[in-house]
Amino acid sequence: MSETWMGLVIGGSALSIALLMVIDHYRRERRRARLLRHLDHHEWWHQSRGRM
């Protein structure tokens, strides 16, 4: 019985760590996509004035 509980504890811990890693990866990818989407946006006053 104790081996079963030990396996459940180790398996549950591994799944919890994997879940946290997946959530962190998802958040980093969303942030990276947002930064890349806004990378080439310029403020309107840079486009309205001609170059000197």
C-alpha positions as CSV (number, residue, x, y, z in Angstrom):
1,M,0.0,0.0,0.0
2,S,2.8,2.5,0.8
3,E,4.4,1.9,-2.6
4,T,1.1,2.8,-4.3
5,W,0.9,6.1,-2.3
6,M,4.5,6.8,-3.0
7,G,3.8,6.4,-6.7
8,L,0.8,8.6,-6.6
9,V,2.7,11.3,-4.7
10,I,5.6,11.3,-7.2
11,G,3.3,11.1,-10.2
12,G,1.1,13.9,-8.9
13,S,4.1,16.1,-8.2
14,A,5.5,15.4,-11.7
15,L,2.1,16.3,-13.3
16,S,1.9,19.5,-11.2
17,I,5.4,20.6,-12.3
18,A,4.6,19.8,-15.9
19,L,1.3,21.8,-15.7
20,L,3.2,24.8,-14.3
21,M,5.7,24.6,-17.0
22,V,3.0,24.4,-19.7
23,I,1.3,27.5,-18.2
24,D,4.5,29.4,-18.1
25,H,5.3,28.5,-21.7
26,Y,1.9,29.6,-22.9
27,R,2.2,32.9,-21.1
28,R,5.7,33.6,-22.6
29,E,4.5,32.7,-26.1
30,R,1.5,35.1,-25.7
31,R,3.8,37.8,-24.5
32,R,6.3,37.2,-27.3
33,A,3.5,37.3,-29.9
34,R,2.1,40.6,-28.5
35,L,5.6,42.2,-28.5
36,L,6.2,41.1,-32.1
37,R,2.8,42.4,-33.2
38,H,3.6,45.8,-31.7
39,L,7.2,45.9,-32.9
40,D,6.6,47.8,-36.1
41,H,3.9,50.2,-34.9
42,H,5.0,53.8,-35.0
43,E,3.3,56.7,-33.4
44,W,1.0,58.7,-35.7
45,W,3.2,61.8,-35.5
46,H,6.2,60.0,-37.0
47,Q,4.1,59.1,-40.1
48,S,2.4,62.5,-40.5
49,R,5.6,64.6,-40.7
50,G,7.9,64.4,-43.6
51,R,11.6,63.8,-43.2
52,M,13.8,66.8,-42.9
